[in-house]
């Protein structure tokens, strides 16, 4: 079995992530910082739209 380390822990207990994973992690942090998009409908609004369309069909 071939095993490669994905992450490693330094002697002082810090987690070292490969650059690809770190970039993804940074991207998710940025999305969280931006918060919800007010132009996007909520799940409740989407549900109501679906119900309406189903009634029309």
Biotite code that builds the C-alpha atoms (Angstrom):
import biotite.structure as struc

atoms = struc.array([
    struc.Atom([0.000, 0.000, 0.000], chain_id="A", res_id=1, res_name="UNK", atom_name="CA", element="C"),
    struc.Atom([1.347, 3.402, -1.000], chain_id="A", res_id=2, res_name="UNK", atom_name="CA", element="C"),
    struc.Atom([0.763, 6.059, 1.652], chain_id="A", res_id=3, res_name="UNK", atom_name="CA", element="C"),
    struc.Atom([1.642, 9.692, 1.263], chain_id="A", res_id=4, res_name="UNK", atom_name="CA", element="C"),
    struc.Atom([1.319, 12.222, 4.032], chain_id="A", res_id=5, res_name="UNK", atom_name="CA", element="C"),
    struc.Atom([-1.396, 14.739, 3.267], chain_id="A", res_id=6, res_name="UNK", atom_name="CA", element="C"),
    struc.Atom([-0.761, 16.875, 6.319], chain_id="A", res_id=7, res_name="UNK", atom_name="CA", element="C"),
    struc.Atom([1.928, 16.880, 8.932], chain_id="A", res_id=8, res_name="UNK", atom_name="CA", element="C"),
    struc.Atom([2.314, 18.150, 12.457], chain_id="A", res_id=9, res_name="UNK", atom_name="CA", element="C"),
    struc.Atom([5.421, 20.068, 13.420], chain_id="A", res_id=10, res_name="UNK", atom_name="CA", element="C"),
    struc.Atom([7.395, 19.441, 16.598], chain_id="A", res_id=11, res_name="UNK", atom_name="CA", element="C"),
    struc.Atom([5.675, 22.432, 18.212], chain_id="A", res_id=12, res_name="UNK", atom_name="CA", element="C"),
    struc.Atom([2.235, 20.954, 17.426], chain_id="A", res_id=13, res_name="UNK", atom_name="CA", element="C"),
    struc.Atom([1.284, 23.090, 14.425], chain_id="A", res_id=14, res_name="UNK", atom_name="CA", element="C"),
    struc.Atom([-0.591, 21.581, 11.529], chain_id="A", res_id=15, res_name="UNK", atom_name="CA", element="C"),
    struc.Atom([1.102, 21.986, 8.146], chain_id="A", res_id=16, res_name="UNK", atom_name="CA", element="C"),
    struc.Atom([-1.205, 21.835, 5.144], chain_id="A", res_id=17, res_name="UNK", atom_name="CA", element="C"),
    struc.Atom([-0.111, 21.419, 1.530], chain_id="A", res_id=18, res_name="UNK", atom_name="CA", element="C"),
    struc.Atom([-0.536, 24.599, -0.529], chain_id="A", res_id=19, res_name="UNK", atom_name="CA", element="C"),
    struc.Atom([-3.545, 23.230, -2.454], chain_id="A", res_id=20, res_name="UNK", atom_name="CA", element="C"),
    struc.Atom([-5.418, 22.468, 0.753], chain_id="A", res_id=21, res_name="UNK", atom_name="CA", element="C"),
    struc.Atom([-4.377, 25.788, 2.306], chain_id="A", res_id=22, res_name="UNK", atom_name="CA", element="C"),
    struc.Atom([-5.679, 27.681, -0.741], chain_id="A", res_id=23, res_name="UNK", atom_name="CA", element="C"),
    struc.Atom([-9.006, 25.846, -0.485], chain_id="A", res_id=24, res_name="UNK", atom_name="CA", element="C"),
    struc.Atom([-9.161, 26.580, 3.222], chain_id="A", res_id=25, res_name="UNK", atom_name="CA", element="C"),
    struc.Atom([-8.469, 30.275, 2.538], chain_id="A", res_id=26, res_name="UNK", atom_name="CA", element="C"),
    struc.Atom([-11.212, 30.284, -0.106], chain_id="A", res_id=27, res_name="UNK", atom_name="CA", element="C"),
    struc.Atom([-13.775, 28.868, 2.342], chain_id="A", res_id=28, res_name="UNK", atom_name="CA", element="C"),
    struc.Atom([-12.745, 31.434, 4.979], chain_id="A", res_id=29, res_name="UNK", atom_name="CA", element="C"),
    struc.Atom([-13.256, 34.213, 2.441], chain_id="A", res_id=30, res_name="UNK", atom_name="CA", element="C"),
    struc.Atom([-16.735, 32.937, 1.591], chain_id="A", res_id=31, res_name="UNK", atom_name="CA", element="C"),
    struc.Atom([-17.638, 32.870, 5.289], chain_id="A", res_id=32, res_name="UNK", atom_name="CA", element="C"),
    struc.Atom([-16.333, 36.429, 5.718], chain_id="A", res_id=33, res_name="UNK", atom_name="CA", element="C"),
    struc.Atom([-18.519, 37.644, 2.860], chain_id="A", res_id=34, res_name="UNK", atom_name="CA", element="C"),
    struc.Atom([-21.625, 36.214, 4.500], chain_id="A", res_id=35, res_name="UNK", atom_name="CA", element="C"),
    struc.Atom([-24.924, 35.415, 2.871], chain_id="A", res_id=36, res_name="UNK", atom_name="CA", element="C"),
    struc.Atom([-25.741, 36.907, -0.519], chain_id="A", res_id=37, res_name="UNK", atom_name="CA", element="C"),
    struc.Atom([-28.831, 39.043, -0.029], chain_id="A", res_id=38, res_name="UNK", atom_name="CA", element="C"),
    struc.Atom([-29.673, 38.669, -3.725], chain_id="A", res_id=39, res_name="UNK", atom_name="CA", element="C"),
    struc.Atom([-30.094, 34.912, -3.367], chain_id="A", res_id=40, res_name="UNK", atom_name="CA", element="C"),
    struc.Atom([-33.443, 33.504, -2.250], chain_id="A", res_id=41, res_name="UNK", atom_name="CA", element="C"),
    struc.Atom([-33.669, 31.738, 1.089], chain_id="A", res_id=42, res_name="UNK", atom_name="CA", element="C"),
    struc.Atom([-34.530, 28.043, 1.272], chain_id="A", res_id=43, res_name="UNK", atom_name="CA", element="C"),
    struc.Atom([-38.051, 29.022, 2.318], chain_id="A", res_id=44, res_name="UNK", atom_name="CA", element="C"),
    struc.Atom([-38.422, 31.279, -0.742], chain_id="A", res_id=45, res_name="UNK", atom_name="CA", element="C"),
    struc.Atom([-37.121, 28.527, -3.033], chain_id="A", res_id=46, res_name="UNK", atom_name="CA", element="C"),
    struc.Atom([-39.574, 26.094, -1.489], chain_id="A", res_id=47, res_name="UNK", atom_name="CA", element="C"),
    struc.Atom([-42.455, 28.499, -2.118], chain_id="A", res_id=48, res_name="UNK", atom_name="CA", element="C"),
    struc.Atom([-41.366, 29.004, -5.741], chain_id="A", res_id=49, res_name="UNK", atom_name="CA", element="C"),
    struc.Atom([-41.242, 25.232, -6.311], chain_id="A", res_id=50, res_name="UNK", atom_name="CA", element="C"),
    struc.Atom([-44.703, 24.788, -4.792], chain_id="A", res_id=51, res_name="UNK", atom_name="CA", element="C"),
    struc.Atom([-46.068, 27.552, -7.014], chain_id="A", res_id=52, res_name="UNK", atom_name="CA", element="C"),
    struc.Atom([-44.562, 26.059, -10.160], chain_id="A", res_id=53, res_name="UNK", atom_name="CA", element="C"),
    struc.Atom([-45.930, 22.631, -9.283], chain_id="A", res_id=54, res_name="UNK", atom_name="CA", element="C"),
    struc.Atom([-49.424, 24.085, -8.887], chain_id="A", res_id=55, res_name="UNK", atom_name="CA", element="C"),
    struc.Atom([-49.138, 25.705, -12.323], chain_id="A", res_id=56, res_name="UNK", atom_name="CA", element="C"),
    struc.Atom([-48.047, 22.501, -14.022], chain_id="A", res_id=57, res_name="UNK", atom_name="CA", element="C"),
])
